[in-house]
Amino acid sequence: MVDLISQYENIKPAVDQAIQHVISNAQFINGPDVSAFQSELESYLGVKHVIPCANGTDALQIALMALGLKPGDEVITPSFTYIATTEVMALLGLKPVFVEVDADTFCIDPEKIRAAITDKTKAIVPVHLYGQAAEMDAIQAIAKEYGLFIVEDNAQAIGSDYHHADGRISKTGTIGDIGCTSFFPSKNLGCYGDGGAICTNKDDLAVKMRMIANHGQSKRYYHDVVGCNSRLDTIQAAVLRIKLKELDNYIDARRKAAEYYDDFFASFPQIKTPARDSKSKHVFHQYTLQLEGLDRNALSAFLAEKEIPSMIYYPVPAHRQKMFSAFGSENTNLPVTDWLTERVLSLPIHTELQQEQLEYICTSVKEFITSTN
């Protein structure tokens, strides 16, 4: 699904030098590359504060901890997402309230948010799924009306531009109260291990999140709040500094591959290609098809025989996971989410895809469709 080896080969001299520099100076924790990456990411995103941390899941947990939510408080979020989004809510004693997504964009449906609000609702966690922004103008309006926090799960959409109705353009992850992202190796901006970051334009939240990520301490050995230990190590920061310079090029390569897929599959009624929201610059962390009248498992197996990977993101939505049975979530009625989990299939999309590879993938899908008609 990704080709990290070829990507590394294209930046090998810079990466090797950066890693060797960290090792030679033995500043493995909180070395100068961490603060430098923080500053560079703040500049790229146009956000006031970036707090690097150990991974994207920690980023979400720290964000929710900083909001001062209490056990039993409700947080509205989509069920059609990776489990980390909702896992941290349960870990903190919060109640995830699962709502529907838009069938075209795969992102949370703002009108379904409004219908799910109760007097216990404290926050909304929209997910910019597969690389496309949720409808943040509408979500912000709802949050303002009801006095709710917004924590953006931006793990799959870093670098995406959101065009507001008033003409402003914001990077995803900088629009709500807090934005969270992951630098897992396969992400559009990925390191060579685990890594994550939290961002905000609010000074008070930034201070609190830095403390929480560092054992709750404001200065060494003085612990003001209950925190955790979540750091981005220096080697990962050094790698990310190099890859951040390439991020827009990586995004452009992904978009070109997506356009090739779009053009090829346009004549196949059994395949619905990813919709593009006019407000969002899709950065294609995944290229996800919706299949109608095709045996998804058979197609995936057929592609595997041809050494073409494919993935189902996500076969079991969060509201049907056993971990949330205590909340009675299995009784939640989300027909669009259930429909999507039965029909989505993601094809390879990454920065190193070559024309002949795209042709081979597409003609193989065509071969399957032709053979089954």
Secondary structure, DSSP 8 states (H G I E B T S, - for coil): ---HHHHHHHHHHHHHHHHHHHHHHT--SS-HHHHHHHHHHHHHHT-SEEEEES-HHHHHHHHHHHTT--TT-EEEEESSS-THHHHHHHHTT-EEEEE-B-TTT-SB-HHHHHHH--TTEEEE--B-GGG----HHHHHHHHHHHT-EEEEE-TTTTT-EEE-TTS-EEETTSSSSEEEEE--TTSSS--SS--EEEEES-HHHHHHHHHHHBTTEEETTEE-S---B----HHHHHHHHHHHHHHHHHHHHHHHHHHHHHHHHTT-TTEE-----TTB----SSEEEEESSS-HHHHHHHHHHTT---B-S-SS-GGGSGGGGGGTGGG---HHHHHHHTTEEEE---TT--HHHHHHHHHHHHHHHHHH-
